Amino acid sequence: MKRKAGLWGIICMLIFLSGCWDTNEPERLVYAQGMGIDYKNGSYTVYIQIMSLSLLAKSEASGGGDQVKLEVGHGTGKTIDDAVFDLYHSSQRKVFFGHLAFVILTDRALRHGAIKSVVDLLDRYRETRYQIYVYGTKEPLNKILLATPLFEMANALSRLSDPKQTYKQSSYIKPEDMRELIISLNEPGHEAGIPLISLKKWATDIKTQPTLTSKGISIVTSTALKGNLTGKKVSGFRWVQNEFVRDILTVNKRDRPPIDLVITKKKVKIVPHVLNGRLTFQINIKTKAYIDDVREYTKLSTIEKAVERQIKKEVLLSFNKGLDIHSDIYHLSHVLYKKNNTAWKQVQKQGRIPLDKNSIVVNVEVKVVHGGKQRLAPTLN
């Protein structure tokens, strides 16, 4: 009798054990690595860069070759979610979004306010995470999403999926993930700068292969695209970023060979001032540098002064180009909101503050610490 009672007790306990009936076998899924969003003729087109772990494993086991590592599918609909479900209709397996690493939006989609819809969709969906990097582009999305890394590298290590590794080597355009984007769009200023990417051709010993490059930033709000800053127009943006690690600066002097320096260990402090009703911001930049290339002997103090002038020039240029598209590129409204909330309340309108070309004063202090492996003088006379 005791034996039967014990047996029934064990059976009753088994009822409360969790099962695995709702799990999915990995080989029966395809994995969304990236998403692209376009808008045209009143409809959204959503592209999904899909990889299969089983195909990837076979490819690596066989040494690469012509094995398919990823595919790009697409769907169309009146909303982004509708377009995703249209894509499901042609997918051969269930699409898993837990590995989604990046989202790319075209200029057309950004102008139509797609960023608000896609952030809301991804934020609500239980499979996605906040570390999804967001980009803008003017290129065809199918070509962008089919640009695979060189050397048969895993797609999870591409420039789009893992941008912080290349950013540590050259901190020109800061990556923006979804968490940072939500913060920027919700806080005073209500705008963000996302990397603007394009295609660039590299050559291998077999063929020419497209790869991806960051050419500037797209200034966006939750409902619109303010504009794009590229080339020299965006050169000052890096000097005000706290996440900056290192980047090159070329100093050109009249009738003298240029000098290349690597700027590193930079500190930025922005101080708002309100005097007689006039609002200004003092941007203090303190940094170290080392010489990468010098062709003739130049005094250190001369080099330092030239670097300071160049950084100041770039910071002012980018700020003024931002004003041309009605952008607070350095998030000065947010700085004032945090450091002098009373003054911010007096001047702000819908989170934005009045700015003009005289709104910032830039102070730069540079210390050249060494000349790399060589001395500070040229290696060859």
C-alpha positions in Angstrom: 0.0 0.0 0.0 2.8 2.4 0.9 4.5 1.5 -2.3 1.4 2.3 -4.4 1.0 5.6 -2.5 4.6 6.5 -3.2 4.2 5.7 -6.9 1.1 7.8 -7.2 2.9 10.7 -5.4 5.7 10.5 -8.0 3.2 10.5 -10.9 1.5 13.5 -9.4 4.8 15.4 -9.1 5.6 14.7 -12.8 2.5 16.5 -13.8 4.0 19.8 -12.5 7.3 19.3 -14.3 7.9 21.7 -17.3 8.0 20.1 -20.7 9.8 21.1 -23.9 6.8 20.8 -26.2 6.9 24.4 -27.3 10.6 24.5 -28.2 11.9 24.7 -31.7 14.7 22.6 -33.1 17.6 24.9 -34.3 17.9 23.1 -37.6 14.2 23.8 -38.3 14.7 27.6 -38.1 16.3 30.3 -40.2 17.9 33.2 -38.4 17.4 36.9 -39.3 20.8 38.6 -39.1 19.8 41.9 -40.6 16.8 43.9 -41.7 16.4 46.5 -44.4 13.4 48.9 -44.8 12.4 50.9 -47.9 9.4 53.0 -48.7 8.0 53.5 -52.2 4.7 54.3 -53.9 2.8 54.2 -50.6 4.1 50.8 -49.5 6.9 49.4 -47.3 9.3 46.8 -48.5 11.1 44.9 -45.8 14.2 42.9 -46.6 15.5 40.2 -44.2 19.1 38.9 -44.4 18.7 35.3 -43.4 21.3 32.8 -42.4 20.9 29.1 -41.6 23.1 27.6 -38.9 23.0 24.2 -40.5 24.2 25.6 -43.8 26.8 27.7 -42.0 28.1 24.6 -40.2 28.3 22.6 -43.5 30.1 25.5 -45.2 32.7 25.7 -42.4 33.2 21.9 -42.3 33.8 21.7 -46.1 36.1 24.7 -46.1 33.9 27.4 -47.6 33.7 27.1 -51.4 30.5 28.1 -53.0 28.2 27.2 -50.1 25.4 29.6 -49.5 25.8 31.3 -46.1 23.0 33.8 -46.3 20.0 34.7 -48.3 17.9 37.9 -48.6 14.1 37.7 -48.7 11.6 40.5 -49.0 8.0 41.3 -48.4 5.7 44.3 -49.2 2.9 45.8 -47.2 1.2 49.0 -46.2 3.0 48.9 -42.8 6.3 47.4 -41.8 4.7 44.6 -39.8 2.4 43.8 -42.8 5.5 43.6 -45.0 7.2 41.2 -42.5 4.1 38.9 -42.5 4.1 39.0 -46.4 7.7 37.8 -46.2 6.6 34.9 -43.9 4.4 33.6 -46.8 7.4 32.8 -48.9 9.8 31.7 -46.1 10.6 28.0 -46.1 11.1 27.9 -42.4 10.1 29.8 -39.3 12.2 33.0 -39.0 13.9 33.6 -35.6 14.7 37.2 -34.7 16.8 36.6 -31.6 20.0 37.1 -33.5 18.9 40.3 -35.4 22.0 42.5 -35.3 21.2 45.5 -37.5 18.5 47.5 -39.3 19.1 49.6 -42.4 16.6 52.3 -43.5 16.7 54.0 -46.9 16.4 57.8 -47.2 12.9 57.3 -48.5 11.9 55.3 -45.4 13.5 57.8 -43.0 11.7 60.7 -44.7 8.4 58.9 -44.3 9.0 58.4 -40.5 9.7 54.7 -40.7 12.1 54.9 -37.8 9.3 55.4 -35.3 7.4 52.3 -36.6 10.4 50.0 -36.7 11.6 51.0 -33.2 8.2 50.4 -31.8 7.9 47.0 -33.6 11.3 45.7 -32.5 10.9 47.1 -28.9 7.6 45.2 -28.5 8.7 41.9 -30.1 9.9 39.4 -27.4 12.7 37.9 -29.5 14.7 41.0 -30.3 17.3 42.8 -28.1 18.3 46.5 -27.7 21.7 46.0 -29.1 20.5 46.2 -32.7 22.6 48.7 -34.7 20.7 51.2 -36.9 21.9 52.6 -40.2 20.8 54.8 -43.0 21.7 54.4 -46.7 21.0 55.6 -50.2 22.1 52.3 -51.8 19.8 49.5 -53.0 19.1 47.3 -49.9 19.4 44.0 -51.7 23.0 44.9 -52.7 23.8 46.1 -49.2 22.5 43.0 -47.5 24.3 40.6 -49.9 27.7 42.3 -49.3 29.3 39.6 -47.2 32.6 39.9 -45.2 35.9 39.1 -46.9 38.0 36.0 -46.2 34.9 33.8 -45.6 34.5 35.5 -42.3 31.3 34.8 -40.3 28.6 37.3 -41.1 28.1 37.9 -37.3 31.5 39.6 -37.4 30.7 42.0 -40.3 31.0 45.7 -40.1 27.3 46.0 -39.7 26.8 43.4 -37.0 29.9 44.2 -35.0 30.9 47.8 -35.7 32.6 48.6 -32.4 35.7 46.7 -33.4 36.5 48.9 -36.4 35.4 52.0 -34.4 38.1 51.3 -31.8 40.7 51.5 -34.6 39.2 54.6 -36.4 36.6 56.5 -34.4 35.2 58.5 -37.3 31.5 57.6 -37.3 30.0 56.4 -34.0 27.7 53.3 -34.2 24.2 53.8 -32.8 22.3 50.9 -31.4 18.5 50.9 -30.7 18.9 51.6 -27.0 20.9 54.8 -27.7 18.6 55.7 -30.5 15.5 55.5 -28.2 17.3 57.7 -25.6 18.3 60.3 -28.1 14.9 60.6 -29.7 13.0 60.7 -26.3 15.3 63.2 -24.6 15.5 67.0 -25.3 16.6 67.7 -28.8 14.6 64.7 -30.1 17.1 63.8 -32.8 19.9 61.3 -33.4 22.8 60.8 -35.8 22.9 57.3 -37.3 25.7 56.1 -39.6 25.1 56.5 -43.3 26.6 53.5 -45.1 27.4 52.8 -48.8 29.1 50.2 -50.9 32.8 50.2 -51.8 34.6 47.7 -54.0 37.6 45.7 -52.7 39.7 43.4 -54.8 40.6 39.8 -53.9 43.0 37.5 -55.9 39.9 36.0 -57.5 37.4 38.8 -58.0 36.2 42.2 -57.1 33.9 42.1 -54.1 31.6 44.9 -52.7 32.2 45.8 -49.0 30.6 48.4 -46.8 31.8 51.7 -45.6 30.5 54.5 -43.4 30.5 57.8 -45.3 28.7 60.1 -42.9 25.7 60.4 -40.7 21.9 60.8 -41.2 20.3 63.2 -38.8 16.8 61.8 -38.0 13.9 62.5 -35.8 11.2 59.9 -35.0 9.1 61.2 -37.9 11.5 62.6 -40.5 15.0 62.7 -42.0 16.5 66.2 -41.5 19.5 65.5 -43.8 22.8 63.8 -44.4 26.2 65.1 -43.5 29.2 63.5 -45.4 32.8 64.2 -46.0 34.3 67.3 -44.4 30.9 68.3 -43.2 30.9 65.6 -40.6 34.6 65.7 -39.7 34.0 67.6 -36.5 31.4 65.2 -35.1 34.0 62.7 -33.9 35.8 65.3 -31.7 32.7 65.8 -29.5 31.8 62.1 -29.0 32.6 60.8 -25.5 33.0 57.2 -26.9 35.9 58.3 -29.2 39.0 56.1 -29.0 41.4 57.2 -31.7 41.5 58.6 -35.2 43.8 60.3 -37.7 44.2 64.0 -38.3 46.2 65.4 -41.2 47.6 68.9 -40.6 48.3 70.9 -43.8 50.6 73.8 -43.6 51.2 76.3 -46.4 54.3 75.4 -48.6 55.1 72.6 -46.1 54.6 68.8 -46.2 51.5 67.6 -44.3 51.8 66.0 -40.9 49.7 63.0 -39.9 48.9 62.5 -36.2 46.8 60.0 -34.3 44.5 61.7 -31.8 43.8 59.6 -28.7 42.8 59.9 -25.0 40.4 62.7 -25.7 38.2 64.4 -23.1 35.3 66.7 -23.9 33.4 69.0 -21.5 30.5 71.2 -22.7 29.6 74.1 -20.4 26.4 76.2 -21.0 26.5 79.9 -20.2 23.5 82.3 -19.9 24.5 86.0 -19.8 22.1 88.9 -20.3 19.6 86.5 -21.9 22.2 85.2 -24.4 22.8 81.5 -24.5 26.3 80.1 -25.4 28.1 76.8 -25.0 31.8 76.4 -24.3 33.1 73.2 -25.8 36.4 72.3 -24.1 38.4 69.5 -25.8 41.6 68.2 -24.2 43.5 65.4 -26.0 46.8 63.7 -26.6 48.3 62.9 -30.0 51.3 61.1 -31.4 53.0 61.6 -34.8 52.4 59.0 -37.4 54.1 60.7 -40.4 56.4 63.8 -40.5 58.6 64.6 -43.4 60.6 67.5 -42.0 61.6 68.7 -38.5 58.9 70.9 -36.9 58.8 72.2 -33.4 56.3 70.4 -31.2 54.7 73.6 -30.1 54.1 74.5 -33.7 52.5 71.1 -34.4 50.3 71.3 -31.3 49.0 74.7 -32.3 48.3 73.6 -35.8 46.3 70.5 -34.5 44.3 72.7 -32.1 43.4 75.0 -35.0 42.4 72.1 -37.2 40.2 70.4 -34.6 38.5 73.7 -33.7 37.9 74.4 -37.4 36.3 71.0 -37.9 34.0 71.3 -34.8 32.7 74.7 -36.0 32.2 73.5 -39.6 30.1 70.5 -38.6 28.1 72.6 -36.2 27.3 75.1 -38.9 26.5 72.5 -41.4 24.1 71.0 -38.8 22.4 74.4 -38.4 21.9 74.4 -42.2 19.5 71.4 -41.8 18.1 72.7 -38.5 20.0 70.2 -36.5 21.4 70.4 -33.0 24.2 68.0 -34.0 26.0 68.2 -30.6 22.8 67.7 -28.5 23.3 71.1 -26.8 19.6 71.1 -25.8 20.2 68.0 -23.8 23.3 69.5 -22.2 21.4 72.6 -21.1 18.5 70.4 -19.9 20.8 68.5 -17.6 23.1 71.3 -16.4 20.7 74.3 -16.2 17.1 73.1 -16.3 15.7 76.5 -15.3 17.3 78.2 -18.3 16.3 75.3 -20.6 12.6 75.7 -19.6 12.7 79.4 -20.5 14.1 79.0 -24.0 13.0 75.5 -25.2 10.2 74.9 -27.6 9.2 71.2 -28.0 12.5 70.2 -26.5 14.6 72.3 -28.9 16.5 75.5 -28.1 17.4 78.4 -30.4 21.0 78.1 -31.9 23.0 80.1 -34.3 26.6 80.3 -35.6 27.7 82.2 -32.5 26.2 79.7 -30.0 29.4 77.8 -29.4 32.9 78.7 -28.3 35.5 76.0 -28.9 38.7 75.6 -26.8 41.2 72.9 -27.8 44.3 71.8 -25.9 46.6 69.2 -27.6 49.6 67.5 -26.2 51.9 65.6 -28.6 53.3 62.8 -26.4 55.5 60.8 -28.8 56.4 59.9 -32.4 55.5 56.2 -32.5 58.5 53.9 -32.7 60.7 56.6 -34.1 61.8 59.9 -32.7 59.9 63.1 -33.3 62.2 64.1 -36.1 61.8 62.5 -39.6 63.2 59.0 -40.0 65.0 60.0 -43.3 66.6 63.3 -43.9 
